Amino acid sequence: MPLDSELFAVVLPPPSEVTASHIFVRLTDLHAVIAAPIDNCTALHYVQGIFAEISIPATSLLFFFRVKAIYSHSRIVPAFFGVMWLGIAGLSIMIMLGITKGAYIVYS
């Protein structure tokens, strides 16, 4: 009995913005598990700052998508959380401005 190739074909829908955001958040949250012996603490500090600068607004975007799905009948609630997300996204640049040169990471 020959196997029909159409029987085993899996058709996946294109990823939505929520799925793409979720995958992106999980990839950028890897900054918390960077653990290796290094010579340059400042470089590690910058890398962790960059990942944090990306993952914090992306995680907040996931929360905004959830609020938007739950309160889809209302305009005020998603608008409020949308403005709050824009504030988080805009202020996340302060993470990189707060990193000082020559910072020492404890126990490294």
FENKA-V863835 format. One record per residue. N is the residue number from 1. RES is the residue in one small letter. PHI is phi in radians with two decimals (* if undefined). PSI is psi in radians with two decimals (999 if undefined). OMEGA is omega in radians with two decimals (* if undefined). Layout:
n->N res->RES phi->PHI psi->PSI omega->OMEGA
n->N res->RES phi->PHI psi->PSI omega->OMEGA
//
This chain:
n->1 res->m phi->* psi->1.97 omega->-3.12
n->2 res->p phi->-1.26 psi->2.51 omega->3.12
n->3 res->l phi->-1.48 psi->2.30 omega->3.12
n->4 res->d phi->-1.45 psi->2.22 omega->-3.09
n->5 res->s phi->-1.20 psi->-0.46 omega->3.12
n->6 res->e phi->-1.24 psi->-0.41 omega->3.14
n->7 res->l phi->-1.16 psi->-0.59 omega->-3.08
n->8 res->f phi->-1.78 psi->0.05 omega->3.14
n->9 res->a phi->-1.28 psi->2.27 omega->3.12
n->10 res->v phi->-1.89 psi->2.12 omega->3.13
n->11 res->v phi->-1.83 psi->1.98 omega->3.14
n->12 res->l phi->-1.75 psi->2.41 omega->3.08
n->13 res->p phi->-1.24 psi->2.74 omega->3.09
n->14 res->p phi->-1.10 psi->2.55 omega->-3.10
n->15 res->p phi->-1.15 psi->2.47 omega->3.09
n->16 res->s phi->-1.44 psi->3.06 omega->3.13
n->17 res->e phi->-1.16 psi->-0.50 omega->3.12
n->18 res->v phi->-1.22 psi->-0.78 omega->3.12
n->19 res->t phi->-1.11 psi->-0.76 omega->3.13
n->20 res->a phi->-1.11 psi->-0.72 omega->3.11
n->21 res->s phi->-1.14 psi->-0.68 omega->3.13
n->22 res->h phi->-1.12 psi->-0.77 omega->3.12
n->23 res->i phi->-1.11 psi->-0.74 omega->3.14
n->24 res->f phi->-1.10 psi->-0.71 omega->3.12
n->25 res->v phi->-1.11 psi->-0.78 omega->-3.12
n->26 res->r phi->-1.13 psi->-0.61 omega->3.11
n->27 res->l phi->-1.26 psi->-0.66 omega->-3.11
n->28 res->t phi->-1.44 psi->-0.27 omega->3.08
n->29 res->d phi->-1.33 psi->-0.01 omega->3.12
n->30 res->l phi->-1.23 psi->-0.16 omega->3.14
n->31 res->h phi->-1.12 psi->-0.38 omega->-3.12
n->32 res->a phi->-1.34 psi->-0.28 omega->-3.09
n->33 res->v phi->-1.91 psi->0.24 omega->3.09
n->34 res->i phi->-1.26 psi->1.95 omega->-3.14
n->35 res->a phi->-2.51 psi->1.87 omega->3.13
n->36 res->a phi->-2.74 psi->2.64 omega->3.06
n->37 res->p phi->-1.21 psi->2.17 omega->-3.10
n->38 res->i phi->-2.26 psi->2.81 omega->3.10
n->39 res->d phi->-1.69 psi->-0.45 omega->-3.02
n->40 res->n phi->-2.06 psi->1.74 omega->-3.13
n->41 res->c phi->-1.18 psi->-0.55 omega->-3.11
n->42 res->t phi->-1.13 psi->-0.70 omega->3.13
n->43 res->a phi->-1.11 psi->-0.73 omega->3.11
n->44 res->l phi->-1.13 psi->-0.67 omega->3.12
n->45 res->h phi->-1.09 psi->-0.74 omega->3.11
n->46 res->y phi->-1.15 psi->-0.72 omega->3.13
n->47 res->v phi->-1.11 psi->-0.79 omega->3.11
n->48 res->q phi->-1.12 psi->-0.64 omega->3.09
n->49 res->g phi->-1.14 psi->-0.70 omega->3.12
n->50 res->i phi->-1.14 psi->-0.79 omega->3.12
n->51 res->f phi->-1.12 psi->-0.68 omega->3.11
n->52 res->a phi->-1.16 psi->-0.66 omega->3.13
n->53 res->e phi->-1.12 psi->-0.51 omega->3.11
n->54 res->i phi->-1.51 psi->-0.72 omega->-3.00
n->55 res->s phi->-1.33 psi->-0.52 omega->-3.12
n->56 res->i phi->-1.15 psi->-0.88 omega->3.07
n->57 res->p phi->-1.15 psi->-0.57 omega->3.13
n->58 res->a phi->-1.18 psi->-0.68 omega->3.08
n->59 res->t phi->-1.17 psi->-0.68 omega->3.09
n->60 res->s phi->-1.16 psi->-0.55 omega->3.09
n->61 res->l phi->-1.15 psi->-0.65 omega->3.06
n->62 res->l phi->-1.07 psi->-0.74 omega->3.11
n->63 res->f phi->-1.10 psi->-0.71 omega->3.12
n->64 res->f phi->-1.09 psi->-0.70 omega->3.09
n->65 res->f phi->-1.08 psi->-0.67 omega->3.11
n->66 res->r phi->-1.16 psi->-0.77 omega->3.11
n->67 res->v phi->-1.10 psi->-0.74 omega->-3.14
n->68 res->k phi->-1.11 psi->-0.63 omega->3.12
n->69 res->a phi->-1.25 psi->-0.67 omega->-3.10
n->70 res->i phi->-1.29 psi->-0.75 omega->-3.09
n->71 res->y phi->-1.80 psi->0.77 omega->-3.11
n->72 res->s phi->-1.19 psi->-0.39 omega->3.13
n->73 res->h phi->-1.37 psi->-0.27 omega->-3.10
n->74 res->s phi->-1.86 psi->2.61 omega->3.06
n->75 res->r phi->-1.74 psi->-0.52 omega->-3.03
n->76 res->i phi->-1.25 psi->-0.79 omega->-3.05
n->77 res->v phi->-1.13 psi->-0.89 omega->3.09
n->78 res->p phi->-1.11 psi->-0.58 omega->3.10
n->79 res->a phi->-1.14 psi->-0.75 omega->3.12
n->80 res->f phi->-1.08 psi->-0.85 omega->-3.13
n->81 res->f phi->-1.22 psi->-0.46 omega->3.04
n->82 res->g phi->-1.15 psi->-0.73 omega->3.09
n->83 res->v phi->-1.16 psi->-0.69 omega->3.10
n->84 res->m phi->-1.11 psi->-0.68 omega->3.12
n->85 res->w phi->-1.15 psi->-0.70 omega->3.09
n->86 res->l phi->-1.07 psi->-0.64 omega->3.07
n->87 res->g phi->-1.12 psi->-0.75 omega->3.11
n->88 res->i phi->-1.12 psi->-0.77 omega->3.14
n->89 res->a phi->-1.13 psi->-0.68 omega->3.14
n->90 res->g phi->-1.26 psi->-0.66 omega->-3.10
n->91 res->l phi->-1.46 psi->-0.13 omega->3.13
n->92 res->s phi->-1.19 psi->-0.29 omega->3.07
n->93 res->i phi->-1.14 psi->-0.38 omega->3.13
n->94 res->m phi->-1.14 psi->-0.39 omega->3.10
n->95 res->i phi->-1.05 psi->-0.83 omega->-3.12
n->96 res->m phi->-1.23 psi->-0.54 omega->3.11
n->97 res->l phi->-1.24 psi->-0.41 omega->-3.12
n->98 res->g phi->-1.48 psi->-0.20 omega->-3.14
n->99 res->i phi->-1.38 psi->2.16 omega->-3.12
n->100 res->t phi->-1.74 psi->2.62 omega->3.12
n->101 res->k phi->-1.26 psi->2.42 omega->3.12
n->102 res->g phi->1.41 psi->0.34 omega->3.13
n->103 res->a phi->-1.20 psi->2.49 omega->-3.13
n->104 res->y phi->-1.87 psi->2.23 omega->3.10
n->105 res->i phi->-1.61 psi->2.17 omega->-3.06
n->106 res->v phi->-1.12 psi->2.47 omega->3.12
n->107 res->y phi->1.08 psi->0.50 omega->3.09
n->108 res->s phi->-1.86 psi->999 omega->*
//
